[in-house]
Amino acid sequence: MRKRRIIVKRRPRSTAHEWERGWDLAMTIIDGVPPLVEKQPIFQDCLTVLDGAFADGNSLRFELGLSALIDFCNETVSRGECTQWWS
């Protein structure tokens, strides 16, 4: 029995433009964040993930952190705890 080779395609490295777009989106949410949201541990954790992922050049982790940030902020707004502050 012959063993098959498993080929895993790596995702191409993010371009500077993709990083810039990701940071622009993150900054849109971060700028003007209400104090109630800013004090939440999950918000601070998302910022830590974004910062670390950027420093490491880990685009997947950055995307996950950004997604978590967006989800958390959308949930906060949908629960009526504050109004949407980003556009």
DSSP file (Angstrom, degrees, kcal/mol; ACC not computed):
  #  RESIDUE AA STRUCTURE BP1 BP2  ACC     N-H-->O    O-->H-N    N-H-->O    O-->H-N    TCO  KAPPA ALPHA  PHI   PSI    X-CA   Y-CA   Z-CA
    1    1 A M              0   0    0      0, 0.0     2,-0.3     0, 0.0     0, 0.0   0.000 360.0 360.0 360.0 128.4    0.0    0.0    0.0
    2    2 A R        -     0   0    0      1,-0.0     2,-0.3     0, 0.0     0, 0.0  -0.686 360.0-124.7 -90.5 141.0    1.4    3.4   -1.0
    3    3 A K        -     0   0    0     -2,-0.3     2,-0.3     1,-0.0    -1,-0.0  -0.663  24.1-131.4 -82.5 138.8    1.1    6.4    1.2
    4    4 A R        -     0   0    0     -2,-0.3     2,-0.4     1,-0.0    -1,-0.0  -0.678  17.6-119.9 -88.7 143.4   -0.5    9.4   -0.4
    5    5 A R        -     0   0    0     -2,-0.3     2,-0.6     2,-0.0    -1,-0.0  -0.649  20.9-144.3 -78.9 136.1    1.1   12.7   -0.1
    6    6 A I        -     0   0    0     -2,-0.4     2,-0.6     2,-0.0    -1,-0.0  -0.912  12.9-161.7-103.8 122.5   -1.1   15.3    1.6
    7    7 A I        -     0   0    0     -2,-0.6     2,-0.6     2,-0.0    -2,-0.0  -0.910   2.9-166.3-108.5 123.6   -0.7   18.7    0.2
    8    8 A V        -     0   0    0     -2,-0.6     2,-0.5     0, 0.0    -2,-0.0  -0.935  14.8-141.0-110.7 119.8   -1.8   21.6    2.3
    9    9 A K        -     0   0    0     -2,-0.6     2,-0.3     1,-0.0    -2,-0.0  -0.669  17.0-138.8 -81.8 128.0   -2.1   24.9    0.5
   10   10 A R        -     0   0    0     -2,-0.5     3,-0.1     1,-0.1    -1,-0.0  -0.623  20.0-112.3 -85.2 144.3   -1.0   27.8    2.6
   11   11 A R        -     0   0    0     -2,-0.3     3,-0.1     1,-0.1    -1,-0.1  -0.555  40.7-105.3 -72.3 135.6   -2.9   30.9    2.5
   12   12 A P        -     0   0    0      0, 0.0    -1,-0.1     0, 0.0     3,-0.1  -0.283  42.3 -94.8 -63.5 149.6   -0.9   33.7    0.9
   13   13 A R        -     0   0    0      1,-0.1     2,-0.1    -3,-0.1    45,-0.1  -0.310  47.3-100.1 -62.5 145.4    0.5   36.3    3.2
   14   14 A S        -     0   0    0     43,-0.2     2,-0.1    -3,-0.1    -1,-0.1  -0.384  35.8-126.6 -67.8 142.9   -1.6   39.4    3.6
   15   15 A T     >  -     0   0    0      1,-0.1     4,-2.2    -3,-0.1     5,-0.2  -0.418  24.2-107.5 -83.8 165.4   -0.7   42.4    1.6
   16   16 A A  H  > S+     0   0    0      1,-0.2     4,-2.4     2,-0.2     5,-0.2   0.868 121.6  56.4 -59.9 -35.8   -0.1   45.8    3.2
   17   17 A H  H  > S+     0   0    0      2,-0.2     4,-2.4     1,-0.2    -1,-0.2   0.900 106.1  49.1 -64.4 -40.4   -3.4   46.9    1.7
   18   18 A E  H  > S+     0   0    0      2,-0.2     4,-2.4     1,-0.2    -2,-0.2   0.904 111.5  49.2 -66.1 -40.8   -5.3   44.1    3.4
   19   19 A W  H  X S+     0   0    0     -4,-2.2     4,-2.7     2,-0.2     5,-0.2   0.926 111.1  50.5 -61.9 -43.5   -3.6   45.0    6.8
   20   20 A E  H  X S+     0   0    0     -4,-2.4     4,-2.6     1,-0.2    -2,-0.2   0.914 110.2  49.0 -62.4 -43.5   -4.5   48.6    6.2
   21   21 A R  H  X S+     0   0    0     -4,-2.4     4,-2.3     2,-0.2    -1,-0.2   0.917 111.7  49.8 -60.9 -43.6   -8.2   47.8    5.5
   22   22 A G  H  X S+     0   0    0     -4,-2.4     4,-2.5     1,-0.2    -2,-0.2   0.917 112.9  45.7 -62.1 -44.6   -8.4   45.6    8.6
   23   23 A W  H  X S+     0   0    0     -4,-2.7     4,-3.1     2,-0.2     5,-0.2   0.882 110.0  54.9 -67.5 -37.0   -6.9   48.3   10.8
   24   24 A D  H  X S+     0   0    0     -4,-2.6     4,-1.8    -5,-0.2    -2,-0.2   0.925 110.5  45.9 -60.3 -43.4   -9.2   50.9    9.3
   25   25 A L  H  X S+     0   0    0     -4,-2.3     4,-1.4     2,-0.2    -2,-0.2   0.931 114.0  48.3 -64.7 -45.3  -12.2   48.7   10.1
   26   26 A A  H  X S+     0   0    0     -4,-2.5     4,-2.8     1,-0.2     3,-0.3   0.922 111.5  49.7 -60.8 -44.1  -10.9   48.1   13.6
   27   27 A M  H  X S+     0   0    0     -4,-3.1     4,-2.8     1,-0.2    -1,-0.2   0.829 103.6  60.1 -67.6 -30.9  -10.2   51.8   14.2
   28   28 A T  H  < S+     0   0    0     -4,-1.8    -1,-0.2    -5,-0.2    -2,-0.2   0.894 113.6  37.8 -59.9 -39.0  -13.7   52.7   13.0
   29   29 A I  H  < S+     0   0    0     -4,-1.4    -2,-0.2    -3,-0.3    -1,-0.2   0.885 117.8  48.9 -79.2 -40.5  -15.1   50.6   15.8
   30   30 A I  H >< S+     0   0    0     -4,-2.8     3,-1.7    -5,-0.2     2,-0.2   0.900  93.7  83.7 -69.5 -41.7  -12.5   51.5   18.4
   31   31 A D  T 3< S+     0   0    0     -4,-2.8    54,-0.0     1,-0.3     0, 0.0  -0.451 106.2   8.1 -65.2 128.3  -12.7   55.3   17.8
   32   32 A G  T 3  S+     0   0    0      1,-0.2    -1,-0.3    -2,-0.2    -2,-0.1   0.603  85.0 165.6  79.4  11.8  -15.6   56.7   19.8
   33   33 A V    <   -     0   0    0     -3,-1.7    -1,-0.2     1,-0.1    -3,-0.1  -0.388  42.9-110.5 -61.8 133.5  -16.3   53.5   21.7
   34   34 A P    >>  -     0   0    0      0, 0.0     4,-2.6     0, 0.0     3,-0.8  -0.347  21.7-119.1 -63.3 145.7  -18.6   54.2   24.7
   35   35 A P  H 3> S+     0   0    0      0, 0.0     4,-1.9     0, 0.0     5,-0.1   0.847 113.2  61.4 -54.3 -36.2  -16.9   53.9   28.1
   36   36 A L  H 34 S+     0   0    0      1,-0.2     4,-0.3     2,-0.2    46,-0.0   0.896 112.2  37.0 -57.5 -41.4  -19.4   51.1   29.0
   37   37 A V  H X4 S+     0   0    0     -3,-0.8     3,-1.5     1,-0.2     6,-0.3   0.899 112.1  58.1 -77.9 -43.0  -18.2   49.0   26.1
   38   38 A E  H 3< S+     0   0    0     -4,-2.6    -2,-0.2     1,-0.3    -1,-0.2   0.812 103.1  54.5 -59.3 -31.9  -14.5   50.0   26.5
   39   39 A K  T 3< S+     0   0    0     -4,-1.9    -1,-0.3    -5,-0.2    -2,-0.2   0.624  82.6 108.6 -79.0 -13.2  -14.4   48.7   30.1
   40   40 A Q  S X> S-     0   0    0     -3,-1.5     4,-1.9    -4,-0.3     3,-0.5  -0.441  71.8-134.0 -69.0 134.2  -15.6   45.3   29.2
   41   41 A P  H 3> S+     0   0    0      0, 0.0     4,-2.7     0, 0.0     5,-0.2   0.859 104.4  56.2 -56.2 -37.7  -13.0   42.6   29.4
   42   42 A I  H 3> S+     0   0    0      2,-0.2     4,-2.2     1,-0.2     5,-0.1   0.878 105.5  51.4 -66.3 -34.9  -13.9   41.0   26.1
   43   43 A F  H <> S+     0   0    0     -3,-0.5     4,-1.9    -6,-0.3    -1,-0.2   0.940 112.4  46.0 -63.5 -46.7  -13.4   44.4   24.3
   44   44 A Q  H  X S+     0   0    0     -4,-1.9     4,-2.0     1,-0.2    -2,-0.2   0.875 110.8  53.5 -64.0 -37.5   -9.9   44.7   25.9
   45   45 A D  H  X S+     0   0    0     -4,-2.7     4,-2.5     1,-0.2    -1,-0.2   0.902 106.5  52.5 -63.1 -40.9   -9.2   41.0   25.0
   46   46 A C  H  X S+     0   0    0     -4,-2.2     4,-2.7     1,-0.2    -2,-0.2   0.908 108.4  50.4 -61.8 -41.5  -10.1   41.8   21.4
   47   47 A L  H  X S+     0   0    0     -4,-1.9     4,-2.6     1,-0.2    -1,-0.2   0.904 110.0  50.6 -62.8 -40.7   -7.7   44.7   21.3
   48   48 A T  H  X S+     0   0    0     -4,-2.0     4,-2.6     2,-0.2     5,-0.2   0.914 111.3  48.0 -63.0 -43.2   -4.9   42.5   22.8
   49   49 A V  H  X S+     0   0    0     -4,-2.5     4,-2.8     2,-0.2     5,-0.2   0.930 112.5  48.6 -63.2 -46.4   -5.5   39.9   20.1
   50   50 A L  H  X S+     0   0    0     -4,-2.7     4,-2.2     2,-0.2    -2,-0.2   0.931 113.8  46.3 -59.8 -46.4   -5.5   42.5   17.3
   51   51 A D  H  X S+     0   0    0     -4,-2.6     4,-2.4     1,-0.2    -2,-0.2   0.932 115.6  45.0 -63.4 -47.2   -2.3   44.1   18.5
   52   52 A G  H  X S+     0   0    0     -4,-2.6     4,-2.1     2,-0.2     6,-0.2   0.895 112.7  51.0 -64.6 -41.1   -0.5   40.7   19.0
   53   53 A A  H  X>S+     0   0    0     -4,-2.8     5,-2.5    -5,-0.2     4,-1.0   0.903 111.7  47.6 -64.3 -41.1   -1.7   39.4   15.7
   54   54 A F  H ><5S+     0   0    0     -4,-2.2     3,-0.6    -5,-0.2    -2,-0.2   0.932 111.6  50.0 -65.2 -45.0   -0.5   42.5   13.9
   55   55 A A  H 3<5S+     0   0    0     -4,-2.4    -2,-0.2     1,-0.2    -1,-0.2   0.861 116.2  42.7 -61.4 -35.8    2.9   42.4   15.7
   56   56 A D  H 3<5S-     0   0    0     -4,-2.1    -1,-0.2    -5,-0.2    -2,-0.2   0.564 109.0-122.3 -86.1 -10.1    3.3   38.7   14.7
   57   57 A G  T <<5 +     0   0    0     -4,-1.0     2,-1.1    -3,-0.6   -43,-0.2   0.775  59.4 151.6  72.3  25.4    2.1   39.1   11.2
   58   58 A N     >< +     0   0    0     -5,-2.5     4,-2.0    -6,-0.2    -1,-0.2  -0.745  20.4 178.4 -95.5  94.3   -0.7   36.6   11.9
   59   59 A S  H  > S+     0   0    0     -2,-1.1     4,-2.6     1,-0.2    -1,-0.2   0.844  77.8  54.8 -68.0 -34.1   -3.5   37.6    9.5
   60   60 A L  H  > S+     0   0    0      2,-0.2     4,-2.3     1,-0.2    -1,-0.2   0.944 110.5  45.3 -64.9 -46.7   -5.8   34.7   10.5
   61   61 A R  H  > S+     0   0    0      1,-0.2     4,-2.5     2,-0.2    -1,-0.2   0.875 112.1  53.2 -63.8 -36.4   -5.6   35.6   14.2
   62   62 A F  H  X S+     0   0    0     -4,-2.0     4,-2.6     2,-0.2    -2,-0.2   0.935 109.1  48.6 -62.7 -46.3   -6.1   39.3   13.3
   63   63 A E  H  X S+     0   0    0     -4,-2.6     4,-2.5     1,-0.2    -2,-0.2   0.899 111.8  49.5 -60.6 -41.4   -9.3   38.4   11.3
   64   64 A L  H  X S+     0   0    0     -4,-2.3     4,-2.4     2,-0.2    -1,-0.2   0.908 111.8  48.3 -65.1 -41.9  -10.6   36.3   14.2
   65   65 A G  H  X S+     0   0    0     -4,-2.5     4,-2.2     2,-0.2    -2,-0.2   0.904 112.9  47.8 -63.9 -41.4   -9.9   39.1   16.7
   66   66 A L  H  X S+     0   0    0     -4,-2.6     4,-2.6     2,-0.2    -2,-0.2   0.900 111.4  50.5 -66.1 -41.2  -11.6   41.6   14.4
   67   67 A S  H  X S+     0   0    0     -4,-2.5     4,-2.7     2,-0.2    -2,-0.2   0.913 110.9  48.8 -62.7 -43.2  -14.6   39.3   13.9
   68   68 A A  H  X S+     0   0    0     -4,-2.4     4,-2.7     2,-0.2    -2,-0.2   0.898 111.2  50.9 -63.5 -40.3  -14.9   38.8   17.7
   69   69 A L  H  X S+     0   0    0     -4,-2.2     4,-2.4     2,-0.2     5,-0.2   0.932 112.3  45.6 -62.3 -46.8  -14.7   42.6   18.2
   70   70 A I  H  X S+     0   0    0     -4,-2.6     4,-2.7     2,-0.2     5,-0.2   0.928 114.0  48.8 -62.6 -46.1  -17.4   43.2   15.6
   71   71 A D  H  X S+     0   0    0     -4,-2.7     4,-2.5     1,-0.2    -2,-0.2   0.925 112.0  48.5 -60.7 -45.6  -19.6   40.5   17.1
   72   72 A F  H  X S+     0   0    0     -4,-2.7     4,-2.3     1,-0.2    -1,-0.2   0.929 113.9  45.8 -61.4 -46.1  -19.2   41.8   20.6
   73   73 A C  H  X S+     0   0    0     -4,-2.4     4,-2.1     1,-0.2    -1,-0.2   0.901 112.7  50.2 -66.9 -40.4  -20.0   45.4   19.6
   74   74 A N  H  X S+     0   0    0     -4,-2.7     4,-2.7    -5,-0.2    -1,-0.2   0.904 111.0  49.8 -63.2 -40.5  -23.0   44.3   17.5
   75   75 A E  H  X S+     0   0    0     -4,-2.5     4,-1.9    -5,-0.2    -2,-0.2   0.908 108.6  52.6 -62.8 -42.3  -24.4   42.2   20.4
   76   76 A T  H  <>S+     0   0    0     -4,-2.3     5,-1.8     1,-0.2     6,-0.6   0.909 113.0  44.3 -60.1 -43.5  -24.0   45.1   22.8
   77   77 A V  H ><5S+     0   0    0     -4,-2.1     3,-1.5     1,-0.2    -2,-0.2   0.915 111.4  52.7 -67.9 -43.7  -26.0   47.4   20.5
   78   78 A S  H 3<5S+     0   0    0     -4,-2.7    -1,-0.2     1,-0.3    -2,-0.2   0.796 104.6  56.2 -66.9 -26.7  -28.6   44.8   19.8
   79   79 A R  T 3<5S-     0   0    0     -4,-1.9    -1,-0.3    -5,-0.2    -2,-0.2   0.561 116.0-118.1 -78.0  -7.6  -29.2   44.3   23.6
   80   80 A G  T < 5S+     0   0    0     -3,-1.5    -3,-0.2    -4,-0.3    -2,-0.1   0.642  76.5 129.9  82.7  14.7  -29.9   48.0   23.8
   81   81 A E  S   <S-     0   0    0     -5,-1.8     2,-0.3     1,-0.2    -4,-0.2   0.741  82.2 -13.7 -74.0 -21.8  -26.9   48.8   26.1
   82   82 A C  S    S-     0   0    0     -6,-0.6    -2,-0.3    -5,-0.2     2,-0.2  -0.964  75.9 -96.3-164.6 170.7  -25.8   51.6   23.8
   83   83 A T        -     0   0    0     -2,-0.3     2,-0.2     1,-0.1    -5,-0.1  -0.625  53.7 -84.4 -94.8 158.7  -26.4   53.0   20.3
   84   84 A Q        -     0   0    0     -2,-0.2    -1,-0.1     1,-0.2   -10,-0.0  -0.439  41.4-176.9 -64.9 126.9  -24.2   52.2   17.3
   85   85 A W        +     0   0    0     -2,-0.2     2,-0.3   -56,-0.1    -1,-0.2   0.506  60.0  67.2-104.8  -8.0  -21.2   54.5   17.3
   86   86 A W              0   0    0      1,-0.1   -57,-0.1   -56,-0.0   -58,-0.0  -0.747 360.0 360.0-110.9 160.6  -19.5   53.3   14.1
   87   87 A S              0   0    0     -2,-0.3    -1,-0.1   -59,-0.1   -58,-0.1   0.422 360.0 360.0-113.3 360.0  -20.8   53.7   10.5
